[in-house]
Structure formats: structure tokens, C-alpha cells
Amino acid sequence: MQLGFVTAILGDLPLEQVLAYAASEGYQCVEVMCWPQDVRDRRYGGVCHINVDGFTQARADDIRALCEKYRVGISALGYYANALCGDTGEAEMVRAHFRKVIDAAPLLGLANVNGFIGADHHAPLEENFKKYEQVWPDIIRHAEERGVKIGIENCPMLFARTWPFGVNLARTPAIWRRMFEVIQSPNFGLNYDPSHLVMQLMDPIAPIREFGPRIFHTHAKDMRIDFHKLNDVGSLEPPMLRSTAKIPGFGDVNWGQWIGALTDAGYNGPVCVEVEDEAFSEDLEARKRSLRISRNVLQPLIA
């Protein structure tokens, strides 16, 4: 396995400084965010470390040279937007940009692109699933033609304004099963993050046994359930009212068991720390410290 981090947490630094920091702290790779320029839809979203608009082989070669200089690889390109949005114009923009991210990957010598399926949170499950069946087969064919694997993160994006459905269909094993029945491509899988299952009061390790071959990439983010709040507000309120995103080691995920289950499943890919821990949001130094702590927790498990 290779230890990395998601570049969104260092969105105020240019890519070269991100790579230099990763190298200085012993990280082997980074997942590089590729949002459209000047688009900022939420905190930790909208970061653009590689602009894929008009992306050329010459630009790709420059980026590959930086990676070689610092000896830090790119685990995947990431763009986490809503391709099934109820706003047709926005959904079409997201799909078009996602295709550009896919197109950029082989120029960089990469085989992995990560994102969300998306969802219209005003519509029921079956309506969203029909839209998925209409939209995603063409996107996956686009990736197949370029030798790119698509890893879908299992974050439901459940907030007060998107409760109770969220804006990412791919939130549970039951739905993953249906997704993979419709699209059976070997280029279609998961970017597996245990924190989102903990947030939903689910076992974050058990699904690895079934879906291990579909795991192309992983995010290492922790989640802490506040049982005092859970007992106070119940499970019918938005989950983040009784859950807190934490860095690895500061929440409820058993990282030894999680890494062990991945190795049992034959996974030998990236483990990328994703920092969304508000306790480390004060400034750049605090965010860098969160990455150091996360490295110290995870590195002994995957060295």
C-alpha cells in the first residue's frame, strides 16, 4: 500500500508546494483535486491543483517532472460533484468536466479518477436510480476507452439542506450491489472511505469482504459518534448533528482491523488521508500538523 493524502486540505498552496510538503513528511502519493477553476461549492470542495481545461501533454509532462523531482506519485485525480443534480444545467456541466478529468488521467500516466455518483435529494431512490442508469453507463464507457478506472466515494453528503437522501447515491452496500449489477465494467468501482459508514451507524469493515475486488482507492478519514447527542436527538436527525469528522486515530474506526481487512481482500493501493477535522482548521500549520499526526497513526500499519 502507499500512504498519501487528499490535496484539498492544502488548497491554498500550489501543487509544487503540496508535493514538496508530502515528500518532507514521508508521504508517497497525493490524490490531486481537479475542480473547475473558480468553482467553490462547499468547504473542502472546489480545490483545483490541476486545471484540466485545455489540458495538454506538455502540461502533463511538467506535472510528471514535479512528481519525479519530489518522488511523490499521484494516486488519482479527484472531482467530487453532483452528476445527477436536479438542476439540469449544473448536472451537464459536472458530467462534461468529469469527462475532462478522465481525459487528463492517461496524459499523466494515471489509471484512477475518483468522484461521486451524485443524486437529486428531492427525488426518491428509484427515481435517482433510473437517472443513474441513463447517465453513468456512458461515463464509464468514456473511461474504459481511455484505460481509466472510476472510484466512487461512498460519502452520502448528508447535511441539513440535503437530508434525508443526500446528494450521492452510492452510500450503502445495498446500493453498491445494484450499481454494479447495472454497470458490470471492471473499470467501475469504489473509493472506499470507512468514516461515512460509521456516520451512518454501520460497520465500516464488513463490506470489504464482499466488495474488496471493487475497491480501487481508499480514503483514510475517521468519524466519532457522540452517543450523548445520539441519545438526545436520535437517529432521525442529520447524522452530523451527532457525528464529528476526525483525523485517523481520533475517532471510532479501528484502523488496524480496516487495513487488515483490505490486505486480506488483496488490496495494495493508495491509502489517502482526507482531513475534514475542524479541530485542525485554524490555519495552515494546524492543517499540516493534522497530516503529520495521521501519518504517524497509519504509517506503521502499511509500511
N, C-alpha and C positions, 0 to 999 in steps of 0.2 A: 504494500500500500504506500501511497505518497501523501504526506501531510501538507495541506495547503490552507488558504483562506479565501473568502469571497471579497473581492476588491471594493464592494460597496461601502464598507466601513472606513475606507480611506479615499472617499470620493473627492476630497479637496486636494489630493495630491495627483500629479501627473503619473502616467503609467511607469515611467522610468524610476521615479522615486518609490513607487509601490514595489517594484521588482527589487530595488536596492534594499528596501526595508525587509522584504521577505528573505532575501539572501542573508542579511545581517543577523536574522533571528532563527536561521536554520530551517525555514520553510522550503519545501521542494517545488511547490507549484502554487498558482493562484487561479481562481475562476474569475475571468475578466468580464465586467459588466459592459453591455453594448446597447444602452438605451439610445433612442433618437436624441440628437442634440436639442437642448433647451426644453426637454420634457421632464417634468418633475411631478409625478402623480401622488407620491406619498413619501414618508420618511424611509430612508434606505432604498428607495426606488428612484429611477431617473438618472443614475450614475452612468457616465459614458467615459470609459477608459480607452475604448477602441471605437472610433466612428466608422460604421460600416457603409455609410452613404458614399457612393462612388469609390468603394474600396478597390485598390489595385494590388497587383502582385508586388510592385515596388514598395508600397506601404507595408505590405505583409512581410517582405524581406527585412525592412527596417526593424519591425517589431521582433522578428525572429532573431535578429542580431542582438537586440537588447536582452532577450531571454538567454542567449548564449553568453553574453557578457557577464550577466549576474548568475548564470547557472540555475535559473528558476524557470520551470516549464509553465505552460498554460494548460490547466486541466480541462477547461471547457470555456465556451463563450456563453454568457447568460443574458437573457432578456425575459423578464417576468411580468408580462402584461396580459390583458384580457382579450383573447382572440374570439370569445363568444359573447362579448359585451352586447347589451340590449340596444346600444347606440350603434346603428349600422355603420356610420361613417368612422367611428372610433375603431370598431372591430375590423374593418377593412384595412385601416391604417396599421393596426397591430399585426395583422397577417402579412401584409406587404413587408413590414420591417423585419418580421421574424424570418421571412424568406431571405432577406439581405444578410441577416446574421448567419443563416445556413450557408449561403454562398461564400461568405468570408472565411468560414472554417477551413475548407480544403486549401485555400491560398496560404493559410498559416500552418498547414500540415497537421490540422486537428481533425478529430473524428467525433467530437462531442459538442452538442449545443443543448442548453437547458432552458426550461421555461415552464409556464402554466398552460393547462388546457383552457382555462377561462370559464365563465358562466354568466348568465343573466340572473342576478339574485332575486329578481322579481318573478321569475318563472319557476314552475315545479321541476322536479328531477327529470321526468320523462320528456318534457319539452326541451330541456337542456341537452338531454342525451340524443334526441333527434337532431339537434343543431350540431352536436359533436360528430354524428355520423355523416352529416353533409359537408362539414368543413375540414376535419382533420385527416381523412384519407389522402387528400390532395397534398397537404403539407408534408405528410410522411413520405409520399412518393417523391416529392421535391427533394427531401433529404436523402432518400435511397439513391436517387440518380447521382448524387454528389458524394456518396460514401459516408454520409454523416448519420450518427446516432442521436436521437432526441431523447433526453432525460426529463421527464415531467416531475417537478417537485410536488409533494403531497401536502402543500400548505393550503388550507381551506379559505384563508383570507376572511376570517370571521370577525367583523367589527360591529359596533352598534348600528352603523348605517347599512351593513350588508347581512345582518342577522335575520333569519336563521340559516340561509342557504350558503352564503359566501360567494366569492367570485372565482373559484377554481373548482371545477367538477371533480378533480382527481384527489379526493380527500380520504377515502377509506378503501380497505381491501375489497369489499363487495363491489365497489365501483371500478377499481382497477381491473378486476376479473372481467367485467363487462366490456371495459375499454379494449382489453387485449383480445377478447373474442371477436370484436368488430374489426380491429386492426391487428393482424397477426404478424406484422412485419418484424423481423429480427432487429430492425433499426429503431424500434419504438419501445421505450422502457421508462425507468424511474430514476429520478434524482432523489434519493431516499433520505429524509430528514426525520429522526425519531421524535423531535420536540413536538411536532404537530399531532402525533398520536397521543402523547402524554397530555397535551392540552385538551384533547377530546376524551380523556379518561380511559384510554386504550393502552394495550400492551405494545410498546414500540419495537419489541424484539421478535415476537411470534411471527409476524408476516414475512420475515426474511426467509424462513424455511420454505415457504411456497413461492415467493417472488424473487428469490436470490438471483436466478438467471436473468431477470429483467432489470436488475439494479446496475446502471451504467456509471453512476456518480453518486456521491453522498455529501450531505451537509452535516456538520457537527455543531448543532445548537442544542442547548439544554432548556428545560422547562420545569418550573417549580409550581406545584399545585398548593395554593393556600387553603388548607382544609377548614380553617376558621371562617374564611369568606365563603367557601363552598357550602358549609353548613348554614351560613347566614342567608345567602342569596339563592342557593340551589343550582341545579344543572340546566335550568331553562333560560338562564340569562347568557349573554355573550360570554364565551369562555375566558376572555382576557380580563373579565371582572374578578376572576378567582384564580388566574394563572399569570405567571411572570416569566418572560423570556430571559434566560440566563446564559452565561458562557459555560462551556463544558466544565463539569465538576461542581457547579454551584446550584444544580437543580436535582431532578429526580431520576434522570437517565443513569442506568448502570453502564458506564462506558466499557468496562471490561467485558461484560456479557454481550454488549452490542457489537463490539469489534470481534469477539469470539464467534458470534453467530454469522457475521459477514465472512470470516475466514472459513468457517465450516461450509458456507454456501459457495466457496470458491472465488469470492470477490477479492480482487487485488488491485483496485483502482484508487482514485483520489478520495481522501477524507478532508473536506474543506470546512474549516471553522467559519461559521456565519455569526457575526456579532450583532445582536439587537438588544443588548443588555443595557437598560437605562442607567444602571449604576456606574457605567463606564462611558457615559455620553458627554461628560463635562467639557472636554477639549480633546485635541489631537493626541496629547500624551496619554490621557486616560484610555483612549481607544487603542493606542499602541500597547499599553500595559495589558489590556484585555487579551490581545493576541499573544503576548508573552505567557500569560497565565494559562491560556488554552493550550499553547504548545507544550508547556510543562506537564499538563494533565494527560495529553493524548500521545505525545512522542514515545513514552516508554511502552505504550501498548501496541504501536505499529512499527517501531524501529526495526 
